[in-house]
Amino acid sequence: MSVDTPRRIVLLRHAKADWPQVSDHERPLAERGRKDAPVAGRRLAETGITFDLALCSTAARTRETWKLAVQELPQRPKTVYEERLYEASPGEILALLNETPEDVHDILVIGHNPGMHAVADALAGQGEGDTLARMNRGGFPTSAFAVVGFTGTWKSVEHGVGTLLSYWAPHE
């Protein structure tokens, strides 16, 4: 792959989680989350992006979100459950993206806030139409996703490298 290769990063925040008496890592989805995750999957399918790879946090709520969302996609990408995504800082998420194999064009990252919002905002040096304003106004709620496009290698992913192509949130 050359430095001119167009790529997309989709950052998906897990669906609404419940608050039972379990560790934060083991929190399951709430009823609303179980309804919103398939809707997010359908909206991901509508983007027309064929994901080469999905990186999913190991937390119960992200795994459950992915299990419900992926059923709506026309093709299931290779999925890697990545423990480093749980409670990851924006810098840690960028470091994970820098490790992506060069044969991957489009990646989906299923994680948590504030990391998902911060990385989408950091990567997007610009946005299509009002996408940046809508994303920042909405605060990246559960089940929201941002699509960031950039040209280059995965090792070149850094602040301001991309364009926010689209942003979607349920109940918007």
N, C-alpha and C positions, 0 to 999 in steps of 0.2 A: 504494500500500500504506500502511496506517496503522500507528501505533505498536502496535496490538493484533494485528498479524499474527503467527500462530504460525510458527516456523521451526525447522529442525533442521540441525545441523552434525555431520557424521560425519567423524571423524579416523581414518584408516587408516594404520598403519605398514606400510611395505613388507615383503614376505616375506623369508625368510632369504637372505642374500647370500653369495656365494663370495668368496674372497680371492686371486684370481690376480694376477699381476704386471702390473696396470694401475692407472691413477689411481683414486682413491676414487670419483670421479664416474662412471667407466665400469665399476664392479664389477657383474657379472651376478648373477642368482639362482643359488643352490646347488640341488642336486637337491631337498632338502626344501622350499625356497622355491617351486619349480615345482609341487610337490604341494599346498602349503598355500594358494597364491594362489587357485586355483579354489574351494577350500573356503571361504575368506573371502568370495569372490564369492557363493557360494550362501547363506551366512549373511547377507550384506548383502541379498540378494533376499528372504530370509525376514522381514526387518524390515518389508517392505511399503512402504518409502520409495521414491518415484519422484524420483530426483535431477534437478534442473534444470540443475546444473552440477557438473563435476568439475574440481578444480585438482590437477594432478599435477606433482611435482618433475621436473626434466629429467634427473635421474640415471638411469642404465641400469636399476638395480634397481627403482626406482619405476615407470618406464615398463613394464617387463616384468611387474611385479605387476599393474598396471592392465590390461594387455593380456590377461592370464589371468583376472583377476577379472571384468572387464566382460562377458565372454562368458556369465557366469552370470546376469546381470541381465536382466529382461524387456524393458528399454528402455535404450538407450545414451544417456547424457546428453551434452550439449555438453561437450567436454573442452578445457581450456586447459593447456598445458604451461608451467609457471611456474618460471623459473630462480631466482626469489627464494625458493622453498621449499627449495632445496638448502642445508643447514646453517643454516636459518632459526632465529632465536631465537623464543621465545614472543611477544615484542613485535612482531617482524616478521610472524609468522603472524596475529596479531590485526589488524595494519595491513592485511594482504591481505584478511581477512574484512570489514573496514570498507569496502573498495572494491567489494564485491559489489553488483551491480545490484539494485535494490529489487524487481524482478519475479521474483527467485529466491526460492523458498520453502525448498528443501532443497539443501544443498551437501555434496559429498564432497571431502575434502582427503586426498591420498595423499602422505605425506612420511616424515620420518625422526625418530628419537629423538635427543636428548631432547625435541625440540620437540613432537611429537605428544602425548606423555604430559603434558608441562608445560602445554600449552594446554588439554587436556581437564580437567586438575586445576584450572587457573586459572578456566576458564569455569564449572565446576560449583560453584555456591554450595551446592548440595544434591544428593542423589542418591536415586533410587528404591531402596528396600530396602537391600541390602548392596552396591550397585554401586560406590560410591566405595571402600569397604573392599577389595573384590575387585580393582578396578583398581590401587589403590596397593600392595596385597600382591603382585600379579603382576608389577608393574614394566613393563607395556606391552610384551610381547615382540613379535617380528616377526609380521606378519599380524594383529595385534590391532586392534580398532577400538572406538571409543567414540561413542555417540550422545548429543549434548547438545541439549536443546530450550530455546528461549527465545522470548519474545514481544517484538517491537519491530522496529526498523529495523536494517539491517546496520551503520550508523554508530554504533549504540548498543551494539555488541558490546564487552564489557569484562570484566574480572575479576569473577567471582561472578554474572554475569547469568543463567546458565542452570541447568538441572537435568540431571544425568547420568541419562538415561533407560535406557540399557543399555550393557553392556560385554561384549565377547566376545574370547576369545583361544584359539588352537588349543592342543591338548595340555594344556588346563586341567583 
